[in-house]
Amino acid sequence: MSFYNFMLKIFSIFSRTFFKFEVIGAENIPSEGNLIIAANHKSNLDPIFVASAVNKKRKMTAIAKEELFKNKILAKILNKVEIIPINRQNPGLGTIKRILKYIKNDYALVMFPEGTRSKTDDFNNAKAGLSLFATKAKAEIVPCTIYSSYKLFKPAKIYFGKPISLEEYYKQKLTSEDHERISGEVMDIIKQNYYKLEKGEI
């Protein structure tokens, strides 16, 4: 068993043992093709939840702030599971090219459009990155909504919506403001699904 699959197994056992973990809409995750899974972000547990929910349907990579890689042990683990470090203020062309290469090599990129955790009950505004990567890589976006109190043995729901195509933008020259707006539209879908989960409508 590879280290990647070993960690997936650990994440899955953790999620299903300590939370009433429910995955809804997993059939909406395409089995192949360029793909980004975009999720809301309120806890450090979110990457574990998403990885557990996607599991072996797709090989995954994700973006993490470069500060996490300063811890040598954590950096070794993150590198083993192919997490990409990023400077959130100045990503750099090399990092962007690396991310696009992963997507084009059939990895599903897991990212959090808000850029960082929301520390309130509200959501942060989406950053431009989601739209930028999706249009550059010609990737579909699966909106992923995480609904959880993050309390042990309490329900945690992960909902995957229908894939979103940004094909209409592929040939357009988009500004940073355009990318923020498009990312925000995807974030709005994630938020709408959050409130539907809260009301039991999904």
C-alpha positions as YAML, in Angstrom:
chain: A
units: angstrom
residues:
- id: 1
  name: MET
  ca: [0.00, 0.00, 0.00]
- id: 2
  name: SER
  ca: [1.38, 3.43, -0.97]
- id: 3
  name: PHE
  ca: [1.78, 6.13, 1.66]
- id: 4
  name: TYR
  ca: [-0.95, 8.12, -0.15]
- id: 5
  name: ASN
  ca: [-3.46, 5.24, 0.13]
- id: 6
  name: PHE
  ca: [-2.39, 4.58, 3.72]
- id: 7
  name: MET
  ca: [-3.17, 8.19, 4.67]
- id: 8
  name: LEU
  ca: [-6.52, 8.02, 2.85]
- id: 9
  name: LYS
  ca: [-7.39, 4.98, 4.94]
- id: 10
  name: ILE
  ca: [-6.38, 6.76, 8.15]
- id: 11
  name: PHE
  ca: [-8.44, 9.84, 7.22]
- id: 12
  name: SER
  ca: [-11.47, 7.70, 6.39]
- id: 13
  name: ILE
  ca: [-11.27, 5.73, 9.65]
- id: 14
  name: PHE
  ca: [-10.87, 8.97, 11.63]
- id: 15
  name: SER
  ca: [-13.83, 10.70, 9.94]
- id: 16
  name: ARG
  ca: [-16.19, 7.76, 10.26]
- id: 17
  name: THR
  ca: [-15.15, 6.84, 13.81]
- id: 18
  name: PHE
  ca: [-15.28, 10.25, 15.45]
- id: 19
  name: PHE
  ca: [-18.02, 11.93, 13.40]
- id: 20
  name: LYS
  ca: [-21.40, 10.84, 12.05]
- id: 21
  name: PHE
  ca: [-19.92, 11.22, 8.60]
- id: 22
  name: GLU
  ca: [-22.28, 11.30, 5.62]
- id: 23
  name: VAL
  ca: [-21.30, 11.81, 1.98]
- id: 24
  name: ILE
  ca: [-23.99, 13.04, -0.42]
- id: 25
  name: GLY
  ca: [-23.60, 13.41, -4.18]
- id: 26
  name: ALA
  ca: [-20.36, 11.47, -4.62]
- id: 27
  name: GLU
  ca: [-21.72, 10.36, -8.00]
- id: 28
  name: ASN
  ca: [-21.23, 13.98, -9.16]
- id: 29
  name: ILE
  ca: [-17.44, 13.58, -9.04]
- id: 30
  name: PRO
  ca: [-16.26, 12.79, -12.60]
- id: 31
  name: SER
  ca: [-14.02, 9.72, -12.76]
- id: 32
  name: GLU
  ca: [-11.68, 11.41, -15.24]
- id: 33
  name: GLY
  ca: [-10.91, 14.76, -16.84]
- id: 34
  name: ASN
  ca: [-9.49, 18.02, -15.51]
- id: 35
  name: LEU
  ca: [-11.18, 18.73, -12.20]
- id: 36
  name: ILE
  ca: [-11.18, 21.12, -9.24]
- id: 37
  name: ILE
  ca: [-13.11, 20.33, -6.06]
- id: 38
  name: ALA
  ca: [-13.94, 23.65, -4.39]
- id: 39
  name: ALA
  ca: [-15.06, 23.61, -0.75]
- id: 40
  name: ASN
  ca: [-15.92, 26.00, 2.07]
- id: 41
  name: HIS
  ca: [-13.37, 26.21, 4.86]
- id: 42
  name: LYS
  ca: [-14.09, 26.59, 8.58]
- id: 43
  name: SER
  ca: [-11.76, 24.05, 10.23]
- id: 44
  name: ASN
  ca: [-8.39, 22.36, 9.91]
- id: 45
  name: LEU
  ca: [-10.41, 19.15, 9.63]
- id: 46
  name: ASP
  ca: [-11.84, 20.18, 6.24]
- id: 47
  name: PRO
  ca: [-9.03, 18.69, 4.09]
- id: 48
  name: ILE
  ca: [-9.39, 15.40, 5.98]
- id: 49
  name: PHE
  ca: [-13.16, 15.39, 5.45]
- id: 50
  name: VAL
  ca: [-12.86, 16.10, 1.72]
- id: 51
  name: ALA
  ca: [-10.12, 13.49, 1.23]
- id: 52
  name: SER
  ca: [-12.23, 10.92, 3.11]
- id: 53
  name: ALA
  ca: [-15.30, 11.74, 1.03]
- id: 54
  name: VAL
  ca: [-13.55, 11.61, -2.35]
- id: 55
  name: ASN
  ca: [-11.43, 8.66, -1.22]
- id: 56
  name: LYS
  ca: [-10.29, 6.58, -4.20]
- id: 57
  name: LYS
  ca: [-12.70, 8.04, -6.76]
- id: 58
  name: ARG
  ca: [-9.91, 10.37, -7.88]
- id: 59
  name: LYS
  ca: [-6.22, 10.86, -7.13]
- id: 60
  name: MET
  ca: [-6.03, 14.21, -5.36]
- id: 61
  name: THR
  ca: [-3.67, 17.07, -4.73]
- id: 62
  name: ALA
  ca: [-4.27, 20.24, -2.76]
- id: 63
  name: ILE
  ca: [-2.78, 23.64, -2.04]
- id: 64
  name: ALA
  ca: [-1.46, 24.52, 1.43]
- id: 65
  name: LYS
  ca: [0.12, 27.69, 2.78]
- id: 66
  name: GLU
  ca: [3.90, 27.45, 2.63]
- id: 67
  name: GLU
  ca: [4.22, 28.19, 6.36]
- id: 68
  name: LEU
  ca: [3.07, 24.63, 7.09]
- id: 69
  name: PHE
  ca: [6.17, 23.30, 5.35]
- id: 70
  name: LYS
  ca: [8.49, 24.94, 7.88]
- id: 71
  name: ASN
  ca: [7.83, 22.00, 10.21]
- id: 72
  name: LYS
  ca: [10.13, 19.28, 8.83]
- id: 73
  name: ILE
  ca: [7.98, 16.33, 9.90]
- id: 74
  name: LEU
  ca: [4.76, 17.88, 8.59]
- id: 75
  name: ALA
  ca: [6.53, 18.94, 5.39]
- id: 76
  name: LYS
  ca: [7.63, 15.36, 4.78]
- id: 77
  name: ILE
  ca: [4.06, 14.08, 5.18]
- id: 78
  name: LEU
  ca: [2.61, 16.83, 2.97]
- id: 79
  name: ASN
  ca: [5.17, 16.15, 0.25]
- id: 80
  name: LYS
  ca: [4.45, 12.42, 0.43]
- id: 81
  name: VAL
  ca: [0.75, 13.02, -0.26]
- id: 82
  name: GLU
  ca: [1.64, 15.55, -2.99]
- id: 83
  name: ILE
  ca: [0.37, 18.72, -1.35]
- id: 84
  name: ILE
  ca: [1.59, 21.88, -3.10]
- id: 85
  name: PRO
  ca: [3.01, 24.73, -0.97]
- id: 86
  name: ILE
  ca: [1.92, 28.22, -1.96]
- id: 87
  name: ASN
  ca: [2.77, 31.75, -0.94]
- id: 88
  name: ARG
  ca: [-0.71, 33.21, -0.56]
- id: 89
  name: GLN
  ca: [0.46, 36.80, -1.11]
- id: 90
  name: ASN
  ca: [2.67, 36.05, -4.12]
- id: 91
  name: PRO
  ca: [2.08, 32.56, -5.56]
- id: 92
  name: GLY
  ca: [4.77, 32.79, -8.23]
- id: 93
  name: LEU
  ca: [4.65, 31.53, -11.81]
- id: 94
  name: GLY
  ca: [6.46, 28.28, -10.93]
- id: 95
  name: THR
  ca: [3.82, 27.34, -8.36]
- id: 96
  name: ILE
  ca: [0.97, 28.17, -10.74]
- id: 97
  name: LYS
  ca: [2.53, 26.03, -13.48]
- id: 98
  name: ARG
  ca: [3.00, 23.16, -11.03]
- id: 99
  name: ILE
  ca: [-0.66, 23.30, -9.98]
- id: 100
  name: LEU
  ca: [-1.84, 23.36, -13.60]
- id: 101
  name: LYS
  ca: [0.43, 20.40, -14.41]
- id: 102
  name: TYR
  ca: [-1.18, 18.32, -11.65]
- id: 103
  name: ILE
  ca: [-4.68, 19.14, -12.91]
- id: 104
  name: LYS
  ca: [-3.75, 18.27, -16.49]
- id: 105
  name: ASN
  ca: [-2.24, 14.98, -15.29]
- id: 106
  name: ASP
  ca: [-5.70, 13.89, -14.06]
- id: 107
  name: TYR
  ca: [-5.33, 14.86, -10.41]
- id: 108
  name: ALA
  ca: [-8.38, 16.44, -8.80]
- id: 109
  name: LEU
  ca: [-7.24, 19.69, -7.22]
- id: 110
  name: VAL
  ca: [-8.90, 20.26, -3.85]
- id: 111
  name: MET
  ca: [-8.99, 23.94, -2.99]
- id: 112
  name: PHE
  ca: [-10.77, 26.33, -0.69]
- id: 113
  name: PRO
  ca: [-11.87, 29.43, -2.65]
- id: 114
  name: GLU
  ca: [-11.98, 31.58, 0.50]
- id: 115
  name: GLY
  ca: [-8.20, 31.23, 0.73]
- id: 116
  name: THR
  ca: [-8.20, 30.75, 4.49]
- id: 117
  name: ARG
  ca: [-10.49, 29.50, 7.23]
- id: 118
  name: SER
  ca: [-13.55, 31.55, 8.13]
- id: 119
  name: LYS
  ca: [-13.41, 32.07, 11.88]
- id: 120
  name: THR
  ca: [-17.04, 33.19, 12.13]
- id: 121
  name: ASP
  ca: [-20.38, 31.64, 11.19]
- id: 122
  name: ASP
  ca: [-20.22, 33.59, 7.92]
- id: 123
  name: PHE
  ca: [-18.17, 32.87, 4.79]
- id: 124
  name: ASN
  ca: [-15.13, 34.75, 3.49]
- id: 125
  name: ASN
  ca: [-15.17, 36.21, -0.01]
- id: 126
  name: ALA
  ca: [-13.79, 33.93, -2.72]
- id: 127
  name: LYS
  ca: [-10.36, 34.73, -4.15]
- id: 128
  name: ALA
  ca: [-9.49, 34.86, -7.85]
- id: 129
  name: GLY
  ca: [-7.49, 31.60, -7.79]
- id: 130
  name: LEU
  ca: [-10.38, 29.18, -8.33]
- id: 131
  name: SER
  ca: [-11.48, 30.79, -11.58]
- id: 132
  name: LEU
  ca: [-7.88, 31.32, -12.70]
- id: 133
  name: PHE
  ca: [-6.92, 27.65, -12.32]
- id: 134
  name: ALA
  ca: [-10.21, 26.37, -13.75]
- id: 135
  name: THR
  ca: [-9.98, 28.48, -16.91]
- id: 136
  name: LYS
  ca: [-6.24, 27.96, -17.46]
- id: 137
  name: ALA
  ca: [-6.52, 24.17, -16.99]
- id: 138
  name: LYS
  ca: [-9.94, 23.96, -18.68]
- id: 139
  name: ALA
  ca: [-11.16, 22.12, -15.60]
- id: 140
  name: GLU
  ca: [-14.67, 21.49, -14.37]
- id: 141
  name: ILE
  ca: [-15.45, 22.61, -10.83]
- id: 142
  name: VAL
  ca: [-17.37, 20.41, -8.40]
- id: 143
  name: PRO
  ca: [-18.78, 22.59, -5.59]
- id: 144
  name: CYS
  ca: [-18.26, 20.81, -2.27]
- id: 145
  name: THR
  ca: [-20.15, 21.91, 0.83]
- id: 146
  name: ILE
  ca: [-18.97, 20.87, 4.28]
- id: 147
  name: TYR
  ca: [-21.61, 21.09, 7.00]
- id: 148
  name: SER
  ca: [-20.37, 20.24, 10.49]
- id: 149
  name: SER
  ca: [-20.12, 21.57, 14.03]
- id: 150
  name: TYR
  ca: [-16.71, 19.78, 14.16]
- id: 151
  name: LYS
  ca: [-17.67, 18.36, 17.53]
- id: 152
  name: LEU
  ca: [-16.81, 14.72, 18.19]
- id: 153
  name: PHE
  ca: [-19.55, 12.20, 17.44]
- id: 154
  name: LYS
  ca: [-21.77, 14.92, 15.94]
- id: 155
  name: PRO
  ca: [-23.02, 14.82, 12.31]
- id: 156
  name: ALA
  ca: [-20.71, 15.91, 9.52]
- id: 157
  name: LYS
  ca: [-22.11, 16.11, 6.00]
- id: 158
  name: ILE
  ca: [-20.20, 16.54, 2.76]
- id: 159
  name: TYR
  ca: [-22.25, 17.41, -0.30]
- id: 160
  name: PHE
  ca: [-20.88, 17.36, -3.85]
- id: 161
  name: GLY
  ca: [-22.91, 19.38, -6.35]
- id: 162
  name: LYS
  ca: [-23.11, 18.98, -10.11]
- id: 163
  name: PRO
  ca: [-19.91, 19.85, -12.03]
- id: 164
  name: ILE
  ca: [-19.69, 23.44, -13.28]
- id: 165
  name: SER
  ca: [-18.04, 24.28, -16.60]
- id: 166
  name: LEU
  ca: [-16.41, 27.65, -17.24]
- id: 167
  name: GLU
  ca: [-15.98, 26.89, -20.94]
- id: 168
  name: GLU
  ca: [-17.62, 30.20, -21.92]
- id: 169
  name: TYR
  ca: [-14.60, 31.99, -20.40]
- id: 170
  name: TYR
  ca: [-11.78, 29.88, -21.86]
- id: 171
  name: LYS
  ca: [-11.02, 32.24, -24.75]
- id: 172
  name: GLN
  ca: [-11.72, 35.47, -22.92]
- id: 173
  name: LYS
  ca: [-9.07, 37.77, -21.47]
- id: 174
  name: LEU
  ca: [-10.14, 37.85, -17.85]
- id: 175
  name: THR
  ca: [-9.01, 40.41, -15.31]
- id: 176
  name: SER
  ca: [-8.36, 39.69, -11.64]
- id: 177
  name: GLU
  ca: [-11.75, 41.25, -10.91]
- id: 178
  name: ASP
  ca: [-13.38, 38.89, -13.42]
- id: 179
  name: HIS
  ca: [-11.75, 35.89, -11.74]
- id: 180
  name: GLU
  ca: [-12.91, 37.06, -8.30]
- id: 181
  name: ARG
  ca: [-16.46, 37.50, -9.58]
- id: 182
  name: ILE
  ca: [-16.55, 34.04, -11.20]
- id: 183
  name: SER
  ca: [-15.03, 32.41, -8.12]
- id: 184
  name: GLY
  ca: [-17.63, 34.25, -6.05]
- id: 185
  name: GLU
  ca: [-20.44, 32.79, -8.16]
- id: 186
  name: VAL
  ca: [-19.18, 29.28, -7.38]
- id: 187
  name: MET
  ca: [-18.85, 30.21, -3.71]
- id: 188
  name: ASP
  ca: [-22.48, 31.37, -3.76]
- id: 189
  name: ILE
  ca: [-23.53, 27.87, -4.86]
- id: 190
  name: ILE
  ca: [-21.50, 26.34, -2.03]
- id: 191
  name: LYS
  ca: [-23.18, 28.70, 0.45]
- id: 192
  name: GLN
  ca: [-26.67, 27.98, -0.90]
- id: 193
  name: ASN
  ca: [-26.04, 24.26, -0.47]
- id: 194
  name: TYR
  ca: [-24.77, 24.89, 3.07]
- id: 195
  name: TYR
  ca: [-28.06, 26.50, 4.05]
- id: 196
  name: LYS
  ca: [-30.00, 23.69, 2.36]
- id: 197
  name: LEU
  ca: [-28.05, 21.14, 4.40]
- id: 198
  name: GLU
  ca: [-28.74, 23.20, 7.52]
- id: 199
  name: LYS
  ca: [-32.49, 23.07, 6.80]
- id: 200
  name: GLY
  ca: [-32.43, 19.38, 5.88]
- id: 201
  name: GLU
  ca: [-33.39, 20.12, 2.27]
- id: 202
  name: ILE
  ca: [-30.53, 18.00, 0.93]
...
